Amino acid sequence: MPVPLPATQTPAPRRLLRDVVYDKMFYAIIDGTLELGERLNDDELVNWLGVSRTPVREAIAKLADQALVDIEANRYTRVIQPTFDEFVDTLKTGYDIWGLIVRRGVGALQPAQKKEIDKILAARGKAFAAHQFEDVDAIARFNDILLEASGSASLQRLWSTTNPRLLLLIRRAASQGVYPWEPAQKFTAALREAISAGDAEKAGDLMSKQTDEFGDYYDEVRESGVFPATVVKH
């Protein structure tokens, strides 16, 4: 019989195996364990992850939906290998969508939500000042709060397929020592002030126009060679 639980205790939700496998593969792509352009072999992934083929294929399908994996039927399955132009386009498009989320969400924030966001942005600003990366889970929480406040299921679906690719490309450039620390710190301080004041339009504009400050950053990314000018597909 099941072990009885105290009335005040809520059982932790059980995660599907495909979601566990997805998380492992996602972070392996983000941190470079699985490299850009690397081919993904089902048997190798099954052995590495210690699961059956089905959750692996389900995880790959989700990663493909998020544009982190390319699938060419009967030819290959591999981690994406974006060009430099695709990198720039991803950032500009991602920040435009991010700006819309901020613009929709800020005006609907509850006091407790605004307080939590302020704490997240304060920590983000300190990390950038020290040339350290922001906490991925914390910024995900920042987005979740704003998406919840926006009340838009459409934005939630759009962001779920946009954010992972945006995160990957920024982190992959950072792995080469390239990151816009000063613009990011300045932007974070201004965004924190706008959200604290409840100014949704200003906060949204700050987000969507952030990439306008990335001129030097784009040059450094191009020079690093992490994203080639063209990609030859075999």
Secondary structure, 3 states (H helix, E strand, C coil): CCCCCCCCCCCCCCCCHHHHHHHHHHHHHHCCCCCCCCECCHHHHHHHHCCCHHHHHHHHHHHHHCCCEEEECCCEEEECCCCHHHHHHHHHHHHHHHHHHHHHHHCCCCHHHHHHHHHHHHHHHHHHHCCCCCCHHHHHHHHHHHHHHHCCHHHHHHHHHHHHHHHHHHHHHHCCCCCCHHHHHHHHHHHHHHHHCCCHHHHHHHHHCHHHHCHHHHHHHHHHCCCCCCCCCC
